[in-house]
Amino acid sequence: MSKPDKDLGVIMVLLERFEKYRLPAALKLKEKVDKGEVLTKRDMTFLETVTADAKKIQPLIDRNPKYEEVAKRATKLFKEITEKALENEKNR
């Protein structure tokens, strides 16, 4: 299997995982922090895992720039969640 074919397979799996699991979880966290709530240890572990995974897949995105916009939008969402969660912690 060539590198582009392998990349495409990995990208499809990652997109499916994002759509089915990570995006719904992230949207729930966004809703939670937008209501002024703080994150639980489990929530923070989830965000740490997503951040670590994003760093690991960056070379894949670099090789396949047509998926860069999706990655940027996901990164922006997670950044918004993190920033709002920090703000909520400070306001406790």
C-alpha positions as CSV (number, residue, x, y, z in Angstrom):
1,M,0.0,0.0,0.0
2,S,1.4,3.4,-1.0
3,K,1.8,6.2,1.5
4,P,-1.1,8.3,0.1
5,D,-3.4,5.2,0.3
6,K,-2.3,4.5,3.8
7,D,-2.8,8.1,4.8
8,L,-6.3,8.2,3.3
9,G,-7.3,5.1,5.3
10,V,-5.9,6.5,8.5
11,I,-7.6,9.9,7.8
12,M,-11.0,8.2,7.2
13,V,-10.7,6.3,10.5
14,L,-9.8,9.5,12.4
15,L,-12.6,11.5,10.8
16,E,-15.1,8.8,11.7
17,R,-13.8,8.7,15.3
18,F,-14.0,12.5,15.5
19,E,-17.5,12.6,14.1
20,K,-19.0,9.8,16.2
21,Y,-17.2,10.3,19.5
22,R,-14.9,13.3,19.9
23,L,-17.1,16.0,18.4
24,P,-20.2,15.1,20.4
25,A,-18.1,14.9,23.6
26,A,-16.5,18.3,22.8
27,L,-19.9,19.9,22.1
28,K,-21.2,18.7,25.5
29,L,-18.1,20.2,27.2
30,K,-18.6,23.4,25.3
31,E,-22.2,23.6,26.5
32,K,-21.0,22.8,30.0
33,V,-18.4,25.6,30.1
34,D,-20.6,28.1,28.4
35,K,-23.0,27.6,31.3
36,G,-20.2,28.6,33.7
37,E,-19.5,25.1,34.9
38,V,-16.0,23.8,35.6
39,L,-14.5,20.7,34.1
40,T,-14.1,17.4,36.0
41,K,-10.9,15.4,36.1
42,R,-12.5,13.1,33.5
43,D,-13.2,16.1,31.2
44,M,-9.6,17.3,31.5
45,T,-8.3,13.8,30.8
46,F,-10.4,13.8,27.6
47,L,-9.0,17.2,26.5
48,E,-5.4,16.0,27.3
49,T,-5.9,12.9,25.2
50,V,-7.3,14.9,22.3
51,T,-4.4,17.3,22.5
52,A,-1.8,14.6,22.5
53,D,-3.5,12.8,19.6
54,A,-3.6,16.1,17.6
55,K,0.1,16.5,18.0
56,K,0.7,12.9,16.8
57,I,-1.4,13.3,13.7
58,Q,0.0,16.7,12.6
59,P,2.5,15.1,10.2
60,L,-0.4,13.4,8.6
61,I,-2.3,16.7,8.2
62,D,0.9,18.3,6.8
63,R,1.1,15.6,4.1
64,N,-2.6,16.0,3.3
65,P,-3.4,19.7,3.4
66,K,-7.0,19.3,2.1
67,Y,-7.9,18.1,5.7
68,E,-6.1,21.1,7.3
69,E,-9.3,23.2,7.6
70,V,-11.1,20.4,9.5
71,A,-8.1,20.1,11.9
72,K,-8.0,23.9,12.4
73,R,-11.7,24.0,13.2
74,A,-11.4,21.2,15.7
75,T,-8.4,22.8,17.3
76,K,-10.3,26.1,17.6
77,L,-13.2,24.3,19.3
78,F,-11.0,22.6,21.8
79,K,-9.1,25.9,22.5
80,E,-12.4,27.7,23.1
81,I,-13.4,25.0,25.6
82,T,-10.1,25.2,27.4
83,E,-10.1,29.0,27.6
84,K,-13.7,29.1,28.9
85,A,-13.0,26.3,31.4
86,L,-10.0,28.3,32.7
87,E,-12.1,31.4,33.0
88,N,-14.8,29.5,34.9
89,E,-12.1,28.1,37.3
90,K,-10.9,31.6,38.0
91,N,-14.4,32.8,38.7
92,R,-15.2,30.1,41.2
